[in-house]
Amino acid sequence: PETNRTETATFIRQAEEATSQGFEIEFAAIPLERLEIGGGVGYTDASFGDFDGIARPQGIGPIDLSGEQIPGSAKWTASFYGQYEFDILGYESYVRAEWFYRDEVVPNLDGYFYKITDPAVLGFIENDGDPFPFVSPGYDVLNIRAGMQLDRWRFVLYAENVLDEEYFTGARYGFRMNGVNVRPHPRQFGFKVSYSWE
């Protein structure tokens, strides 16, 4: 009798060599009274050494990944923040802005099959030339918050992802119709209240 059956298989390939090198610079300063700024820049060159002959389980390939960036690693990251403290009616208050940047990444090996091989040959869905989800594009995010301390009470107003950046920390095409694209969150506004018993 005919039955509907789905088969899956797991294949493991290990690169003969991989290297990771880079740098990270951080700074913090108080240029004015009650004003603090800081941030950092990071660069990572994480790449395969000799890694040829890799193929997808469906028998597509092989392709040569020698010298390609290791999946999930971004070449550039950066961050910056600024916080200013002041008093309102004698109560400690502050405003703070935070900015983050991450370069594009290839989330997994499927991304390299997309970049190196004709997507039509792979049977992938073409997306008007958009490489997502095979390549997660770079993004920058801006967060803003303001707070006040009233004795043991603390009040915070916040806006996250102020510019409503559509960004993804990782993504995967998936099998058949089961692909999942991860989006951390859209723009959000909120208000927090906390009380300290000590």
C-alpha positions, 0 to 999 in steps of 0.5 A, a space after each residue: 500500500 502507498 503511504 506518505 512518508 518523510 525521511 530526514 538525514 543528518 550529515 556532519 562535515 568538519 573543516 580541516 582548518 579554521 581561524 578566528 582573529 580580530 579586535 575589540 575597542 571599548 571606551 567610556 568617558 564623562 565629558 561633562 558633569 553628569 554626562 556619560 558616553 561610551 561604546 565600542 567597535 569589534 572586528 572578527 575575521 573567522 574563516 574556514 581554511 581548507 574546506 572543499 567538497 561539501 554537498 547538501 544531503 540532497 546531493 547538490 554540490 559540492 562547493 568549496 568553502 575555503 576562505 569563507 566566513 564561518 556561519 553566524 559570525 559578523 565581521 563588524 559590530 559596534 555600539 554607542 550609548 549616552 546617559 545624562 543625569 539630572 534632578 527634577 524637584 530634587 529627585 534623581 532622573 536620567 535620559 539614556 540612548 543606546 545604539 547597536 550595529 551588527 554586520 550581515 551574517 550567513 546564518 548556516 551553510 545553506 547560505 553559501 549554497 545560495 550565494 555560490 550556486 544558482 538558487 533555481 538549481 537548488 529548488 529554493 524559493 527566489 525572493 526577487 533577488 533578496 538573499 534573505 533568509 540565506 543571508 541575514 542583513 546587517 542592522 542597527 537598533 536605537 533604544 531610548 529610555 528615561 527614568 526617575 527615582 522617587 525614594 523607593 519607587 523607580 519609574 522608567 519610560 522606554 522606547 526600543 527599536 525606535 526607528 522600527 528596524 526590521 532585523 533578524 539575529 538569525 534565520 533559516 530556510 528550513 525544509 519544505 514549508 517549515 522555514 522559520 524566520 526569527 525577528 526579535 521584536 518590532 518597535 516597542 514603547 513601555 512604562 516600568 514601575 518598581 519598588 525597593 524594599 530596602 
